[in-house]
Amino acid sequence: MATFPSARYYQETYRNWAQIFKIMSVLWLVLAMFMTLPLMVLLIERDPDAPAFAVSLIIILSATLTTWAVTRGVPLELKPWQMFILTAGSWTSISGFASLPLVLGAPQLSFTNAVFESVSAITTTGSTVLVGIDNLSDGLKLWRGLMQWMGGIGIIVMGIAILPFLKVGGMRLFHTESSDWSDKVMPRTGGIAKATLAVYVILTLAAMLSYWLGGMLPLDAIVHGMTSLATGGFANSDASFGAYAEQPWLLWMASFFMLSGALPFVLYIRFIRSSKSALWKDQQVRGLLKLLLAAIVILSAWRVVQGDDWFISLTHVTFNVISVVTTTGYASDDYTLWGSLPIAAFFYLTFVGGCSGSTSGGMKIFRFQIAMLMLQNQLRYLIHSNGVFTTRYNQQPVTSDISRSVVAFSFFFFITIAVLALGLAALGLDLVTALTGAATAVANVGPGLGDIIGPAGNFASLPDAAKWLLCIGMLMGRLEILTVVVLMTPMFWRR
């Protein structure tokens, strides 16, 4: 005899989903507040793009108020499974709402292109389908920068507050390693998030001021300041940062601020409040700096041997290596023309990423470091089969669950790239475009390799189906893969 769910079951289901949408409505309100800034600029300039932002704002506020009214009386007591849905749902819905001005505004992008552009912005990937960026309205340029800036702080807060709670992502290791900052420096996660936002804002303002004093126009300084710290890579020109290729001091400034965005923000807090050596003592920071130094020295020497000026070579190599490793995606030059060694090097660097707890994407440097430690231990076991060895990172033991998380993430990271590349190849893309397009999407880097999506190209000519696949890749990469993969398992929905 068939049985039907009880009334209590339906009440519980409603309450669970209402809690999720109640928080999402607050995030939509924050998005609407940011959207008022480009709207004000367009209204002051009497730009015809203003109605597009006004209509978009009305749509978002309507959805926000309706959702809040329906869920207002529901208490917030989120369970772990709800956090998975909230994380994926909020990033997806915000990307959708953020695309509205691009559909209704001057670019009049197709729905697919608009969503691709907004997903790329919110995930701080930096890939673009826009051509003629120099001629966009000031409001749209500002909106592209704001989307990446919002995504950047969202990534940090998610990494610090949400992903460790879900037992995915790299910050679990640093909760283990740095229990003192959560207990002594800042007693609660909310305090950490506020302090992180303060550091993020201060560094962004410093970048804006530096760019302006360095010769950028005010709007360009504002947008590039936001996208540098967000390690997003959206620029106000089709030439990306190549528009400032003749101003090396701007390239060096950008290199510094991209690197600043790629370091763990919790260490900035420790540096300010308790430990002046916190940044340098951190093992992943030292690993990142050593990798950057090695890549810069090798590629600069390569270019000098090829006959290029040493200072110009050093400047452009430093800028582009930091841009790719931190997953910013700016380009000051078409490095695919530098030769076969740089092409291979930049492809490998695409996967690295910055530090956990930063705005960078990629695999994160600490996963490579832990993998090397695990390999060393395995070699020891082969020689001393009865030995007992402890893997330590930042003077703390690496527990088995962290090791499992690193292995699982790495496996799914490359499986995701492989599946996406296969799908892109099935849509008619050549091997280089398909493989590097999938890699740059999942790693949230921006440009790929080849004539189509390389640093001198963009993603406009790709088929719509390819753009949707890349959107999925960008979101999965930004949400640390496992947060999305778990939603695809039947056992999650049978919890």
C-alpha positions, 0 to 999 in steps of 0.5 A: 500500500502506497504511503504519502509524506506527512504534513510535517514532512512538507513543513520541514521541506518548506522551512529548509528551502525557505532558509536557503532563499532567505539568505540568497535574497540578502545577497541579491540586495547587496548586488542591487546596492552595488548596481546603483553605483554605475546607474548613478554614473550613467544618470549623471552623464545622461548616458542611454545605458541608464534605463538598462540598469534601472530596469535591471535594478527593478527586477532584482529588487522585486525578486529580493522583496518577494523572496524576503516577504515569503521567507521573513518569518523563517528562522535561520538554522542552516544544516551542512547540506543546506550550505552546499545548495546555498553556496552553489545557488547564490553564485549561480543566481547572482551571475544571472542577475548581474548579466541583466544590464549586459542584455538590456544595455548598449552591448545588447549581448545575447543571453548566452554571451551576457551570462558568460560575461557575468559568470566570468566576472563574478568568478573572477575568471576574466574571459570576455566575449566583448569587442570594442571595450574601449567604446563602452559607456563608463557605467558598463566599464564600472559594472564589469569592475564591480562584478569582479570586485564583489566576486573577489571578496565573496571568494575570500569570505566563502573560503574562510567561513563556508568551505571549511565548515563543509569540509572542502577547500584549502582553508581547512588546513589553515584553520588547523594550522592557525587556530590562534587567529580564530580564537585569539586574534578574531574570536568569531568568523564574523569578526574575521570576515569584517577584518578581511573586508577592511584589508580588501578595501584598503588594498583596493584603494591603495591600488586605485590611488597608485594607478591614478598617480601613475598616469591612468585616467580616474575611471581606469584607475578605479576599475583596474584597482578593483580587478587587480585585487580581485585577481579578475583581469577585466580591463577597460581596453581590448588590449587588456593591460597592453594599453599600458605596455609603454608605461613599465611603472604601471606594470610593476604596480599591477604585479605588486597588487595582483600578488597582494590579492593572491596571498592569504588575507587571514595572514594580513590580519595576523600581520597587522594584529600580532605577528609581523613575520606571519606572511614570510613564515607561512609555507605556502607564501614562501612556496608561491614566491619561490615558484614565481621567482624561478619562472620569472628568472627562466623566462626572462633569461629565455627572452634575453637570449632571444635578443630582447632588452633585459629590462623590457623582458623582465618587466613583461615576464614578471607581469604576465607570469604573476598574472597567470599564476595568480589567475588574474588574466591580464596580458601586457603582451602576446606571450604565445609569440615568445617561443615554444618554452614560454608557451609550455611554461604558461600552460603549466602555470595556468594550473597553479593558482595563488594561496588558499584564502586569497582571491586567486583560483587554480589548484592553490600552491599548498596542494602541490606542496602537500602532494610533494610531502605525500610523495616523499613519505611514500618514497620513505615507506618504500625504503623503510617499510616499517617506518612511521612518518608524520607529514607536517605543513607549517609545523603542524601535522597534516591529518588524513582527512586533509590528505584525502581532501587534497587527493579528491580535489586534485582528481576531480580538478583534472577530471573536470578539465578533461571532460570539458575539453572533450565536450569542447572538442566535440563541438568542433574546437581544435585541441589547443583551444579546447584543452586550454579553454577548459583549463583556463575556465576551471582554473579561473585564469582568463585567457587560454592559448592559441589564435582564438582564445589566447591573450590577444583574442577572446571568447566571442567566436565560440559556439553558444554550447561551448560558452555554457560548458565554460560557464559550468567550468568557471563556477565549478572551479570557483566553488572548489569543484567538490561543492558542486560535485556533491550536488550531483550525487544521489546520496546527497538528495537521499540524505 
